[in-house]
Amino acid sequence: MKAALAFHHPSTISRSIFFSSSLSLLKFYPKLNTNNKNLTHQNQILHGSGSGSRSTRIMASSASASVAEQARAPPALPLPTPPVDKFMIALCQITVTPDKERNIAHARSKIQEAAAKGAKLVLLPEIWNSPYSNDCFPVYAEDIDAGGDASPSTTMLSQLSRNLNITIVGGSIPERSGDRIFNTCCVFGTDGNLKAKHRKIHLFDIDIPGKITFMESKTLTAGETPTIVDTEVGRIGIGICYDLRFQELAMIYAARGAHLLCYPGAFNMTTGPLHWELLQRARAVDNQLYVATCSPARDAGAGYVAWGHSTLVGPFGEVLATTEHEEAIILVEIDYSLLQLRRTSLPLLKQGRGDLYQLVDVKRLNSQ
């Protein structure tokens, strides 16, 4: 691979690994149905079309082991050796109130409590410093890039990550950038530096008659870039709540060598019971990696009522730890040796039918 595919130095702020500011497009290409020359050439080899078809068919027969690699274009990166074999992750399911200063102080105390119990990675909920409301997002929004007093929530996270020597996936907060508002997750390393910033890609616009109607797009702007980041506890792919529903995003993260996917989220009382755990287990078992989620605690009197049930799912789709809807800190061990064990026992990544379908990471393809 060319140098363009190299990962950023850990001290560099990044929104993803291979990139510009636009979204890595995710497309499934049926065989022989693409205008991309590289992909057309791949399909010619696999299906014996074009000149020398008899010899290329022989090549395809003798190179059947490479067919799975063609299912992801470019082929998936090898799973990198993680910097640690095992570590404790904490999912801090906390109550959110209209008092922003209280929310920040409360999150601080829970992160400190989790670190004191041995957590090396702490995950916070979606929109933990503000009520979940289109009316509140602009009022509670912070200028993350300016930092300091302009972003008291992320300033607190930066200080704690450095002082406690932990990695923090800081849930999400409303972010103000110019005249736009984003739903943004910040990842801080053990040195307190901002390692990555993920802006929610898929906005939560839903209308279930008689149940729930919410339109994030009335206030929020969608992010444009998948986010995967190397941390002191492994390579992490980031999504926010509704991002969990889109399996292509998780597949891109897996193809880029993620060990763990983190989704701060706030599913509601309608879709939460039906889909929250189901989607987490699906993303984990499909990609054979860990999935961690963190929700706000439930406040039945709030305008938007969260389902709760923060959860860690293992690479076989097994629920390793979860909670109910009250405030809680879930502390559980992640063991990365299970990734290779599961992938050896059930070698899904080696069994893909690249002769029939492909998931294309356009950014990586174009950077080669």
Secondary structure, DSSP 8 states (H G I E B T S, - for coil): --GGG----TTS-BS-SS-SSS---EEE--TT----HHHHHHHHHHHT-STTHHHHHHHHHHTGGGTGGGGEES--------S-SEEEEEEEE----S-HHHHHHHHHHHHHHHHHTT-SEEE--TT-SS-S-TTTHHHH-B-TTT-GGG-HHHHHHHHHHHHHT-EEE---EEEEETTEEEEEEEEE-TTS-EEEEEE-SS--EEEETTTEEEEGGGT-------EEEEETTEEEEE--GGGGG-HHHHHHHHHTT-SEEEEE---BTTTIIIIIHHHHHHHHHHHTSEEEEE-----TTSSS-B----EEE-TTS-EEEE--SS-EEEEEEEETHHHHHHHHHS-GGGS--TTT--EEEHHHHHH-
